[in-house]
């Protein structure tokens, strides 16, 4: 089995690429980083440090790489069995045209074998979004053929893969936590579902998507924003601060109450899931900066993302949300000159005020009672009274 994977960064190499390779799949990475591409193409392997109480270094074999902007992408898509991505939600639109060219070439070559595409991104229904971007470049007369032969499979992915500098100077070396979860919608595959250890097909994907988004992503973001606000450099150090931990745990419990109402989750099992995530944040072998985890605050404050979407759920079910509001206020206070969205957010608040800015980004009406609460929390943080 052959796969083309877009994104040879840490997540691509340390998570999806590794799982595919471990399952005996030949993986070709597509990326624009020439240095990384050349090294993978030369060595056909790379090391992954899996860190936890029992840390190991595992070698990923059977890999090569191409430039994602080259014509080779089209040729690969015309013949491979699987396409995956780990490029970041905003990059999907940039690679869509090249993927579309590959699907057109596949049709021209009369390759009717099933091909499944899985976007492994931190976003809800990422592959469905990717499909919409791809179809912008597909002639209408090919839509039926593609819908019959190409599966667009939504997924939920979960593994903490922080940037880590190799002690040996190896550009390909990557560090990951022991935990990983890759859940896919079994109903969206075309043809047989690939047997890949670590990939779990389910028929209720949205429950798992929102469980991860509302718990890991929500908690991770709030830890980052409160940590950054308090000049704490890493996620581990931040979650060990008692008042930060209390807010993070409280926010995950608030979002968890939404999940329990929506999907009938077992409360005790979900509380255990929250505790597991807090333990993952504490991992002493992972050095993940609060500045990195907090980047792109405008995206993370959107109506479908990790802060506001669970908040909307608390509206739906009439649940408490005081800790989520603290996390949102901390996100609005994220001041990082090295992040374009943070700079943009600061400028919007300066021009329009925090209320209008928050409402514009989140889609929440300004007359909603929580807006004034967010404003009060934001102001308190600005005045260092929080």
ABEGO torsion letter per residue (X at the ends): XBBBBBEABAAAAABAAAAAAAAGBBBBBBBABAAAAAAAAAAGBBBBBBBEABBBBBBBBGBBBBBAABAAAAAAAAABABBBBBAEAAAAAAAAAAAAAAAAAAAAAGBABBBBBBBBBBBBGAAAAAAAAAAAABBAAAAAAAAAABBBBBBBBBBBBBBBBBAAGBAABBBBBABBBBBBBAAABBEBBBBBBGBBBBABAAAAAAAAAAAAAAAAAAAAAAAAAAGBABAAAAAABAAAAAAAAAAAAAAAAAAAAAAGBBAAAAAAAAAAAAAAAABAABBBBAAAAABGAAAAABAABAAAAAAAAAAAAGBBAAAAAAAAAAAAABBBAABAAAAAAAAAAAAAEAAAAAAAAAGBBAABAAAAAAAAAAAAAAAGAX
